[in-house]
Amino acid sequence: MSDKNTYQVPIGPIHPAFKEPFMVNFVLDGETIVDAEAHPGMNHRGVEFMGMHRNPLKVIPLAERICGICSIVHQHMFTTATEHAAGIEPTERARYIRTILAELERIHSHVLWAGVAAHEIGFDTHLHFTWKVRERVMDLLEYITGNRVNYAMWTIGGVNRDITKKMYPKIEDTLLYYESLYGKLEDIFLGDTSIRLRTRNVGILTEEDALRLCGVGPTVRASGVRKDVRIDQPYAAYGDLDLDYVIPSSFGYENTGDVFSKTLVRLKEIPQSIDLIRQCVDGMPDGDIDSEPRKAVLINKLKKADGEGIGRIEAPRGEAFHYVRLEGGMEEVANWKVRASTYNNLTTYRPMFMGEQIADIPIIAACIDPCIGCMDRAEVVDVRSGERKHFSHEELHRLSVEKTKMLLGGLP
């Protein structure tokens, strides 16, 4: 207890409000939250370490499995960073194909998030409706790539499969489907009185706090911050497209930064994504989809490369990037660092929770669309001294063997 009027309530690491292992310690005064401290670090998977023991082409399938919802984003970032490090340019047609797939994934991510958010405040009918709606974009992604989740489309210098004119009618049919349903989505999530009561003036992130805490994506655009990598530092085909920042004031709402505003931004980005996909289909350039289709030649070129690069992408959750370093004569990736959107947005939790009620914890936690597996880091702290200790690979292996033997009752 902090004092006689307050008490502590830890939520997590396993809790229905959080979809992944994660914990937040709350200090409460009655039903009111007076302090909140996030504690990640329970879902570290060692992805970067595994990637640094493979050649760049073998890292791509690993990168797209960092996140099940943003698998396009992570393979896009890794290939872009590697292309910068090796001095390889993707073809123009590949840039447009990458953009189409990225915007399809944005539609998928935002529709999925809306369903999860509805579930957090008890509207499971809305959850099931959005789960039905998202099937169409997943079907289209499967039609284009052959897969519904991990798409295996990216390669260094381009993409593995083309989007042909034969596919255009299927793409347009899916876009028309979402346009026909968009009014219903808005009515459900922005017009429903009960949802408005649960989301208006709840979990407020001011523009000042959004900038001070370096938040990203819809989390800060809902506060009126004009920040979007697709516009600020265009990549893929975005430099050729017509798009603008999606913020509440552009649609007649106040930039309050509450949960309602974050919902509005994500919903309004759906028709924007539809428009961007159409722009890409209409402006699709001719040419090859891969600057170096011979994989043996590509691997040899990567092995000789000596440099570093960054892939900076606007994921559905916000800005994220990968750092890659290649060393000449070394087939494996020398260094790989991933920073996902949640890593930034986690710092915005504290001001959003302060002064709110216990019942609002699930929806506030969900409003940044957290992905703990994307951003988690491992850290060992000696609770007696507070000093951090870093273990070598050999030490971790030894400790793992010792623990396994202990669990087996001392068996060899």
Phi, psi and omega in degrees: 000139179283318173203183188292343182261353183234162176212158184260140176228109175279130175252116183108184003287343176247113184204143181302334181287339180245131184274354179222163178299117186192150181221142172232127175269120180254142170251123187243143170243096190068239178264358187262135178278123178250349176197152179210135180225118182279142180228087174279194176101016183248007184224029182288132186244355178069029184297316182298319180298316179297321181295329181279011174238026180220160173282161187305324181294327179280346177282331185304311177299329177289318181298319183285353176260007173298322180220135180286333181269326182252039183293328176296317183301312186288323175290329177295315181294317182295314181295322178297315179297319180292322177298318177296318182293326184261357181070035180253135180252127174290156180289160180297319179297321179297323179300319180290320178296318177301320181293317178302313181294321179297320181284329173297319179293328177296317177300312180302313184295315183291321177294317179299315181300318181301320178294316179297318179298319178297320178300322183296337179249018170091014181256073184289338174297319177296320178303312182292326177296313180293328178296324176292316183297320183292344180300327184293319179288327176293323176297319179294318177298323177293322179297320182281318190252338184097354182224150180267338184237289178266118199265344178051040183262330187275143167221165182285114183105000180166216179228163184273335182224150184270158166254105186269167179298334178297334182275345186303316180299322179295320178297313181296321179299319179292319179296320177296324178300313181289327175296321181291332182265350189298321179300322179291320178299315179297318181296320181292312190264338181248338184257340182293128184298317182296317180292321178298321178295329181274348186239336180287132179058029177242134178064046185286131172241110181290161178300321179298314180292323179299318178286318182296323184265002174060041175291168184221164171069205179304333179302321181259334176296331176295338178268002179096005180280123179273090182220116180201116184300328180301333180259317186288324180214076189303142177225177183048233181258006188297332178295341180265355189254160179263109177210159182221166179296137176262106177229153185305321184295340177289347182238019176086011178251163176278147179277067186280337180076017178274181182297323178301316181296321179293324176295316181300315182299314181295319180294320181290339178283345179294307176296330176297316178297320178301316180295319180295321178296317179296320177300320180292318179296316181292327184256016184301119179283156175281172176122187182285158177261356184213128181287339177214088183289341180277106187295325179296320178294319180296315179298320179295321178294319179294324180295327181276344185292145179221102182177183180222155182205163179233135170255110183248117190229149172268094176289165176305330179274348181131183184302136175214161176207159174242141173248132180228135174235131177246140178242128181306134180087354182250121183287325181281160173293126183287322180207139181216124180228133182244132171233109182272167185299323183298331179302321176284313189287342180299329181291341181279351182302314190302306179296332180287326180280330187301128177083359180270177184262158179305318184297340182269357182303312183300315184286326176292319177299323183280341191292340175270000184054061187291142172232098186289322179298333178290324194246355190293146179233151178262135179210133179250127182237130173282108186295340180281319182254341183079005182275141177275141179233133179254132182258141174282168179301318182296319180294318178297320179296316180298314180297322179295317179297315180299318180292321178299315178298322179295316180294331179275005178078030177085007179291145179292000000 
